[in-house]
Structures are given as structure tokens and as C-alpha cells.
Amino acid sequence: MTAGYTHDIDACVREIHKLSAAGADMVRVAVPEKKDTDALRHILPQVQVPIVADVHFHFQRALEAVEAGVHKIRLNPGNIQDREQVVEVIRACKAANHGKGIPIRVGVNEGSIIERKDKQKRMKELGAVFSNHAHGYLLAIMIAKLEEYLDIFYEEEFHDICISAKSMDAAIVVDAYSEISKRFEHPLHLGVTHAGPKETGCIRSIAALSALLCNGVGDTIRISYANDPVYEVQDGLELLWSLGLRTRKGVDLIACPTCGRIQVDLFTLVQDVRKALEEKVTVPMKVAVMGCIVNGPGEAEGADVAVFAGDRRGIIYVQGQKVANVPEPEILERLLAECLAFQDRVMQGAAKLGEKKVDIIPPDPVGELGSGWEKIAAGMVTQAGGQPTKLTVGRT
């Protein structure tokens, strides 16, 4: 969803383009005022993704958005409750698009379905919701209000409906969508509402969405942050890629968490690799950046391109073939070069992603990476299963 004002046409168009370029399949815009729906007439011809008009308190905004040619309407049952107004919106959406109609998303979010005008009723509902942190009563409210609202749509023979049931509580989100998916056959739009800043909101959102998606629940998603919405799109795509629900675009970068064995600045290296590759690599190759020769080779198996580091050096493999052993300052440049060369071969049909099982043989820990030279220089090294052996070493 855009973060700026919809009536600021040029800024809104720029933001939609930015979200689309990041990978958004559709973009929602807020239309709280008539100047926002008026702006839609100028915005829609300039963008390439479907636009959803987010309508909250005024049903007229929905009618104006439909007339402007918007691709979808989002209604909030907690805020637009008048039956005649809802029917008018339904009929407008049904007749839109030259009679083909446009869909409506019905959002029974936790923050809007609890009674707000009747204070006594509100206190009763809030007490029931938060007493002992039970979800049962809240779910009952959500489903009851959803059924009541959808009855209006069914009476109008309108079934092009999408449902959302968001909450700030990940566990409630899982419970709500799980129950709703059993009762309704409409597509479900998943999300955790007001999830917070990206740093914590990503965990809150992924905790709920991954649980649902892994169980086949959900058709569209939005991750919501109090931050630049581009991060919402990027993290949403990464979730779908990680679960195999979308074909990855660009690099699948894996890296070890580091430990006391690393002998290079792995944190900086990983970030530098990520920035360099995301700008230049478009094929979904798997790239591994590992910090040591102990677990690195095994953890890098299956990568198309891999580097694991030793004593201020890095060994680079391309699909199991060792191609370089370079000093730490040259790792980034050489790794990028190997990735681009491999990408060229893939695009030319000379190589395939993950074509063969990558079998990386760990290097001798006291050999070419030099991680055991201190012990050797001291004249003592323990052989596997043996006793300390006195060695005479000349380091060249």
C-alpha cells in the first residue's frame, strides 16, 4: 500500500512505480476524500499494476473510485454498515468494467469490528476479547459480522469477493484465517495489521503468514511495516520464494551465521556481495558465502557459486569446480566476476541452475588456506586419531 497522499498525483504515481518495480502485483491506495478519488482518473492511466481503492468511512468514495476505473474496492464492515449504502457499492462494482464487474475485499480487521459508538457494548466486547487472552470470542465476532455482511452480497448475487481478517496478534491471525477458510470459499488476503517497525514487524508477520501458507491458506498477502512500503514488497516476495510459492528472481544468497572460527570480515563481505549481486544478477542462482573451512564446504553444497574463507583468503567454487583461491581483498571482485560469467552461461544455455549435485571437498585445514600454520610453525600438530607429531616446516 502506498504511504503518501493519493491526491498528490505525481508523488503517488512515482510510489506505485517504485512498488511495482520491487515486485508488487497490485497496489492499494487510500481514498479518504473526494480529491483522492478525483486523482484516480489521472493516476490509473499512468501505472501498469491493478489499483485497489481503500474505502473506510464514506461509501461515496467507493462509488467515485469505481467510476474512475479502479480495479478493486476494499470495504470495512466495521465502518460502512448501512445496508443501502453497501448495496449501492455492490451494484456499482457489479456493473463496472463494461458489465464484467470488479471484486470487493471485505476486511473484518480486529481494530474495526469491535463496537465503538455504544460504550457499554464496547466494554463488554473488549472485556470478552482480552479476558485471559482468549481468542474465542473475538473469532466469534469476526465470523458473525462477516457472515452478516456477506449476506448482503449474496442477496445481490455478488460473489466476486475477497476476505481479510487481520489482527496485530500473529496467533489470532492464524486462528482467524484458519476458521474462515473452513467456512467460506472466497479468496483470502493475508496480513498482520499494524505489525510495527520492520525490525520486529517482519517476525510478527512471517510467524503468521508462513503458518497459513504452509497449510494452503491464503491467496494474496501484504506484509505491513511502519516504514518504506518497498520493504513490505521485498520481504513478502522473499517469504513466497522461501516457501517455493513463487519462482525466485535474482540471487538466492545464503551465508553462515559466523563463529570464532572465521578469519575474514564476513559480515562486511556478505553485505557487499548482496549489494553487488542484487544489482547485476537476474537469474535465480544460489550463492553461498561461508566463513570457514570446517562447516563451510558442507553448508555450501548445492550452491551454484560458493566461497568459503580461511586465513584471510577465500576459495571459490562454481558448481563444484574450484576456480580460484584469492586473498581476502580480492574475494568480492572475483566472486562477482564468477557469478556474472556463470549467469552468462546460463542465459546462453551452456549451463543450468543446480544442474548437478555440488560435491565440495574440504581443503586441508593446515594446507592451502593456512589456518593451521601457527601450530605447524610451533612444531606440533595433532594428526587425526594420532599423537602430536614433530614437524619441520618451511613456510614459503
C-alpha positions in Angstrom: 0.0 0.0 0.0 1.2 3.5 -0.8 2.3 5.6 2.1 1.7 9.0 0.6 -1.4 11.0 -0.2 -3.3 9.8 -3.2 -4.3 13.3 -4.2 -0.6 14.1 -4.7 -0.8 12.6 -8.2 2.8 12.8 -9.3 4.1 11.5 -6.0 1.5 8.7 -5.9 2.4 7.6 -9.4 6.1 7.6 -8.5 5.4 5.5 -5.5 3.3 3.0 -7.4 6.1 2.6 -10.0 8.6 2.0 -7.2 6.4 -0.7 -5.6 5.7 -2.3 -9.0 9.4 -2.4 -9.8 10.1 -4.0 -6.4 7.7 -6.8 -7.4 4.2 -5.8 -6.2 1.4 -7.5 -8.2 -1.1 -4.9 -7.1 -1.1 -1.7 -5.1 -3.6 -0.3 -2.7 -4.2 3.4 -2.3 -6.2 5.3 0.4 -9.1 7.4 -0.8 -10.4 9.2 2.4 -11.5 12.3 0.5 -13.1 13.2 -2.9 -9.9 14.8 -4.0 -8.3 11.4 -3.7 -10.9 9.6 -5.9 -10.7 12.6 -8.4 -6.9 11.9 -8.6 -7.5 8.3 -9.6 -8.6 9.4 -13.1 -5.1 10.8 -13.6 -3.2 8.1 -11.8 -4.7 5.0 -13.4 -3.6 5.7 -17.0 0.0 6.2 -15.8 0.5 2.9 -14.0 0.8 -0.8 -15.1 -0.4 -2.7 -12.0 -4.0 -3.1 -10.7 -5.0 -0.4 -8.2 -7.2 -1.2 -5.1 -9.1 1.7 -3.6 -9.1 1.6 0.2 -12.5 2.9 1.4 -13.3 3.3 5.1 -16.0 5.7 6.2 -17.7 7.1 3.1 -19.4 4.8 0.7 -19.4 7.7 -1.8 -15.7 7.3 -2.1 -16.2 3.7 -3.3 -18.7 4.8 -6.0 -16.3 7.6 -7.2 -13.4 5.1 -7.3 -15.4 2.7 -9.4 -16.4 5.4 -11.7 -12.8 6.4 -12.1 -11.9 2.9 -13.2 -10.3 1.4 -10.2 -9.6 -2.3 -10.4 -10.8 -3.3 -6.9 -12.6 -1.9 -3.8 -11.8 -2.6 -0.2 -14.7 -2.1 2.2 -14.6 -2.2 6.0 -17.7 -3.7 7.6 -16.9 -2.0 10.9 -17.1 1.4 9.3 -19.7 1.1 6.5 -22.6 -0.7 8.0 -25.6 1.0 6.3 -27.2 -1.8 4.2 -28.5 0.5 1.5 -25.0 2.1 1.1 -23.4 -1.3 0.9 -25.9 -2.4 -1.8 -25.2 0.7 -3.8 -21.5 -0.1 -3.8 -22.1 -3.7 -4.7 -24.3 -2.8 -7.6 -21.7 -0.3 -8.9 -18.9 -2.9 -8.7 -21.2 -5.4 -10.4 -21.8 -3.1 -13.3 -18.3 -1.8 -13.6 -15.7 -2.8 -16.3 -18.4 -2.9 -19.0 -20.5 -5.3 -17.1 -17.7 -7.7 -16.2 -17.6 -6.3 -12.7 -14.7 -5.7 -10.3 -14.0 -7.5 -7.0 -14.6 -6.3 -3.5 -12.4 -7.1 -0.5 -14.2 -7.3 2.8 -11.9 -6.6 5.7 -13.0 -7.7 9.1 -9.9 -6.4 10.9 -9.7 -6.7 14.7 -9.3 -2.9 15.1 -12.6 -2.0 13.3 -15.1 -4.7 14.1 -15.4 -4.1 17.9 -18.2 -1.7 18.8 -17.1 1.9 19.2 -20.3 4.0 19.4 -22.1 2.1 22.2 -19.6 2.4 25.1 -21.3 -0.2 27.2 -21.3 -2.7 24.4 -17.8 -1.8 23.5 -16.6 -2.5 27.1 -18.4 -5.8 27.1 -16.8 -6.9 23.8 -13.3 -5.7 24.8 -13.6 -7.5 28.1 -14.6 -10.7 26.3 -11.8 -10.4 23.8 -8.9 -9.7 26.3 -10.1 -11.7 29.3 -7.5 -14.4 29.8 -6.1 -13.6 26.3 -8.7 -16.0 24.8 -9.3 -15.7 21.1 -12.6 -17.5 21.0 -14.9 -14.5 21.5 -13.0 -12.3 19.0 -13.2 -15.0 16.4 -16.9 -15.3 17.0 -17.3 -11.6 16.5 -15.3 -11.7 13.3 -17.1 -14.6 11.8 -20.6 -13.3 12.9 -20.0 -9.9 11.4 -18.5 -11.3 8.3 -21.5 -13.6 7.7 -23.9 -10.8 8.4 -22.1 -8.6 5.9 -21.7 -11.2 3.2 -25.4 -12.0 3.3 -25.9 -8.6 1.7 -23.6 -9.6 -1.1 -25.3 -12.9 -1.6 -28.7 -11.4 -1.8 -27.4 -9.2 -4.6 -25.9 -12.3 -6.2 -22.4 -10.8 -6.0 -19.7 -13.4 -5.3 -16.5 -11.8 -6.6 -15.3 -11.3 -3.0 -12.0 -11.5 -1.2 -11.8 -11.7 2.6 -9.3 -10.4 5.1 -9.3 -10.9 8.9 -6.2 -9.1 10.2 -5.0 -8.5 13.7 -1.8 -7.3 15.4 -1.6 -10.7 17.2 0.0 -13.4 15.0 -1.7 -16.2 16.8 -5.1 -14.5 16.3 -4.4 -14.1 12.6 -3.6 -17.8 12.3 -6.8 -18.8 14.2 -9.0 -16.4 12.3 -7.9 -17.3 8.8 -7.9 -21.0 9.6 -11.5 -20.8 10.8 -12.7 -18.5 8.0 -11.1 -20.8 5.4 -13.3 -23.6 6.6 -16.5 -21.6 6.3 -16.1 -19.6 3.1 -14.8 -20.4 -0.4 -13.8 -16.9 -1.2 -10.1 -16.0 -1.8 -8.3 -14.8 1.4 -6.0 -11.8 1.7 -3.5 -12.5 4.5 -1.8 -9.9 6.7 -0.9 -8.9 10.2 -2.1 -5.3 10.7 -0.1 -2.6 12.4 2.7 -5.0 12.8 5.2 -2.3 13.9 8.6 -1.4 12.6 10.4 -3.6 10.1 12.8 -4.9 12.7 10.1 -6.6 14.7 7.2 -6.5 12.3 8.9 -8.9 9.9 9.0 -11.6 12.6 5.4 -10.9 13.7 4.2 -11.1 10.1 6.2 -14.1 8.9 5.2 -16.0 12.0 1.5 -15.8 11.0 1.7 -15.8 7.2 4.1 -18.7 6.9 2.0 -20.9 9.2 -1.1 -20.2 7.0 0.6 -20.5 3.6 2.3 -23.8 4.5 -1.2 -25.2 5.2 -2.6 -24.0 1.9 -4.5 -21.0 3.4 -4.3 -17.7 1.6 -4.3 -16.3 -2.0 -2.8 -12.8 -1.6 -0.6 -11.3 1.1 0.6 -8.0 2.4 3.3 -7.5 5.0 2.7 -4.2 6.8 5.5 -2.1 8.3 5.8 1.4 9.8 8.5 2.0 7.2 9.0 2.4 3.5 6.5 0.0 1.8 9.1 -1.2 -0.6 10.4 -3.3 2.3 6.9 -4.8 2.6 7.1 -6.0 -1.0 10.7 -7.2 -0.8 10.0 -9.3 2.4 6.7 -10.6 1.1 8.5 -11.9 -2.1 11.3 -13.4 0.0 8.6 -15.3 2.0 7.0 -16.7 -1.1 10.4 -17.6 -2.6 11.5 -19.3 0.6 8.3 -21.4 0.7 8.6 -22.3 -3.0 5.3 -20.5 -3.8 7.0 -18.2 -6.3 9.9 -18.7 -8.7 12.8 -16.7 -7.4 14.1 -13.8 -9.3 17.7 -12.9 -8.7 20.2 -14.4 -6.3 19.4 -16.8 -3.5 22.1 -15.7 -1.1 23.0 -18.0 1.8 25.6 -17.3 4.4 26.8 -18.8 7.7 26.0 -17.2 11.0 29.7 -16.9 11.8 31.6 -18.1 14.9 35.0 -18.0 16.4 36.5 -19.9 13.5 36.1 -17.2 10.9 39.3 -15.4 9.8 37.8 -12.8 7.5 35.4 -9.9 7.9 32.4 -12.0 6.9 29.7 -9.5 7.9 31.0 -6.9 5.6 31.7 -9.4 2.8 28.1 -10.8 2.9 26.6 -7.3 2.7 29.0 -6.3 -0.1 28.1 -9.5 -2.0 24.4 -8.9 -1.5 24.5 -5.4 -2.9 26.7 -6.2 -5.8 24.7 -9.3 -6.9 21.2 -7.8 -6.5 22.1 -5.1 -9.0 23.7 -7.3 -11.6 22.3 -10.9 -11.3 18.8 -11.6 -12.6 18.8 -15.4 -12.8 17.9 -17.3 -9.6 21.3 -18.8 -8.9 22.2 -19.9 -5.4 25.3 -18.2 -4.0 26.9 -19.3 -0.7 29.3 -17.2 1.4 30.8 -19.2 4.2 33.3 -18.1 6.8 35.4 -21.2 7.5 36.6 -24.5 6.1 35.0 -26.5 8.9 31.3 -26.3 8.1 31.6 -24.1 5.0 32.1 -26.8 2.4 29.1 -28.9 3.6 26.8 -25.9 4.0 27.7 -24.6 0.6 26.8 -27.8 -1.2 24.0 -27.3 -3.7 25.2 -23.7 -4.4 25.9 -22.7 -8.0 28.6 -20.4 -6.8 30.3 -20.7 -3.4 33.1 -19.1 -1.5 34.4 -20.2 1.9 37.2 -18.4 3.7 40.3 -19.4 5.6 43.2 -17.4 6.8 42.5 -14.0 5.1 41.8 -15.9 1.8 38.8 -17.4 0.0 38.3 -20.4 -2.2 35.7 -20.0 -4.9 33.7 -22.9 -6.5 31.4 -22.9 -9.4 29.1 -25.9 -9.4 31.6 -28.0 -7.6 34.6 -26.9 -9.6 37.3 -25.0 -7.8 38.1 -21.9 -9.8 40.0 -19.6 -7.6 42.0 -19.1 -4.3 42.3 -15.4 -3.7 43.4 -13.1 -0.9 40.6 -11.5 1.2 40.7 -8.1 -0.6 40.1 -9.9 -3.9 37.2 -12.1 -2.8 34.3 -9.7 -3.7 35.6 -8.8 -7.1 36.4 -12.4 -8.1 33.2 -13.8 -6.7 31.1 -11.2 -8.6 33.1 -12.0 -11.8 32.4 -15.7 -11.4 28.7 -15.1 -10.8 28.3 -12.9 -13.9 30.2 -15.4 -16.0 28.0 -18.2 -14.8 24.9 -16.1 -15.4 26.1 -15.6 -19.0 26.5 -19.3 -19.5 23.0 -20.0 -18.0 21.4 -17.4 -20.3 23.2 -18.8 -23.3 22.1 -22.4 -22.4 25.6 -23.5 -21.7 24.9 -24.2 -18.0 21.8 -25.0 -15.9 21.0 -23.8 -12.4 21.5 -26.6 -9.9 22.3 -28.9 -12.8 24.4 -31.3 -10.6 25.0 -32.1 -7.0 27.8 -29.9 -5.9 30.3 -32.0 -4.0 32.9 -29.8 -2.4 35.9 -31.5 -0.9 37.1 -29.6 2.2 40.6 -28.3 1.9 43.3 -29.5 4.3 42.8 -27.2 7.4 46.6 -26.9 7.6 47.2 -26.6 3.9 46.5 -24.0 1.3 44.3 -21.7 3.4 47.0 -21.6 6.0 44.7 -21.8 9.1 47.0 -24.3 10.8 50.3 -22.7 10.1 50.7 -21.4 13.7 50.6 -24.9 15.1 52.9 -26.2 12.4 55.3 -23.4 13.0 55.3 -24.2 16.7 56.4 -27.7 15.7 53.4 -29.6 17.0 50.3 -30.7 15.1 47.8 -33.5 16.0 47.1 -35.9 13.2 43.6 -37.5 13.1 43.5 -40.4 15.6 47.2 -40.0 16.3 49.6 -38.4 18.6 51.3 -35.0 18.4 53.9 -35.2 15.7 57.1 -33.1 15.5 57.4 -31.4 12.1 59.9 -29.4 10.3 58.2 -26.8 8.2 59.5 -24.2 5.8 56.7 -21.7 5.0 57.0 -20.2 1.5 
